[in-house]
Amino acid sequence: MKLRLIALATVAAVAFSAPAMAAEGWYLGLGAGYSMGSDIDAKSVPAGTNLTATSLEGWAGIGSIGYSFGNTWRIENEVSFSEQAL
């Protein structure tokens, strides 16, 4: 299941990245995703302290607008949002 999801994400990234290489002019970019991180457990060796970093799941979105000068230079503004739930 994870391999299929990674393959689908790779194909989508390649398909949607092509317009960013377009010639001079204005462009708009949109993106969305879901974050499913894993918790991290660690132990401090000298102090013997156990540490846990909890990762929250949630939706994320990003939007960008910019201008491409056609010679690999771009000016861009991005706005992003993430909603994390337990």
C-alpha angles and dihedrals in degrees: 000000000000092000090054091049092049091048092050092049091050093051091048092049092052093045095049097041095064095078090057089065092057124124127272118318147071122315140182126211129194131181140171137181148154124247118216106172126176125238116252123220119193138169125214107228102207097040098032091225120154114222129193127191111196118209119209125214123227151124125285133191136183135190129188137182125188151142124252118209091200095238098085092277119116138171113212142172121202133194121189138184133193128186116197124194132179 
